[in-house]
Amino acid sequence: MRGPTKRSVKGQSTNPHPRCFKWVSIFEEESHHIAIGLEYLPAIARRLHHSRELGEPFDFLTWFEYAPEYMDAFEQLVLRLRDTKEWKYVDREIDIRLVRS
């Protein structure tokens, strides 16, 4: 049986025009967000959903899942992700946190 789990859903909206090509270049050539996320496995699991093509209001929805004892590590992970170059293209963020009871 699994213990309590913290979940965080972050919606990120980026403006794809005209900055899209620059953002893709940063993402592919300079971003380390995948490597950063790997450093926190298996304690913090992350799923990234691309949703712009689905007509949703956000370009990305990111689902994080972790046990309560990893909350500090999660906060550190999020700070590091926000410090990446592509983050300056984020227009808005919504942070929703759920706790399994």
N, C-alpha and C positions, 0 to 999 in steps of 0.2 A: 504494500500500500504506500502510495506517495504522500509525503507530508505537504504542508501548506506551500503554495507557490505564489510568488509575486509575478504579475504579468503587467507589461507596459505596452501600450500601443501608441506609436508615434506617427502622426500623419504629417507629411512634409509636402509643401507645395512649392514648386520652383517655376519660374517663368521661362518657358522654353523658347521664346522669341524675343530678340534675335540672339540671345546669349547661349542658345542650345548647343551650338557647335563648339563653343569655347568650353562649356561645361562637360561635354562628352570627351573632349581632349584631356581635360583635367582628370576626369574619371578614369580614362583608360591609361594615361601615361604617368600621372603623378599621385593619384590617390592611394592611400594605404588603408582605407577603411576595412577592406577584407582581412588584411593582415592584423589590424587592430582587433577586429572581432574574433579572429582565431585565437588570439592570446587569452581570451576569457572563456574558451570552451574547456571542459563541458559544463562549467558552472552557470554560464549564461548562454542560452540558445537564442538565435536571432533568425527571423525569416523576413525577407524583404519582398514586398509585393508591388509590382509596377501597375499602376491603376489609371494613368492618364488615358491610355487607349480604350479603357472601359467606360469612359465618360464620367469618371469620378472626379470630385473636386481636388483631389491630391494626386501628385505624380507618384508618390511612394507611400505605402503604409508599411511600417516596420513593427513586427511583433517580437517582443523579448519575453523570455520566460526564465525565471530563476527562483531559487529557494530564498527565504527571508534572510538567511545568514550571508547572502551574497549581495545585499542591497548596496553596501559601500562600493563594492567592485562594479556594480551596475552604474552607479553615479559616476565613477571614474571613467568607465567605458563611454558613457554618453558625453562627458566633457571632452574626451579625446576625439570622438566622432565630430563634435561641433567645432573642433579646431582644425578640421581638414579644409583644404581649399574649396571643395565644392559646396561646403556649408554656406559660404557667402552668397550663394545663389538661392538659398531657401528664403521664400517670402513670408511663410508663416509655419508654425508648428503647433500641434495640439498634442498634449501629453495626457493620456488616460491610464490610470493605474488601478488594477484589480487585485484582490487578495482572495485566494481560495480558502473557504472556511470548512 
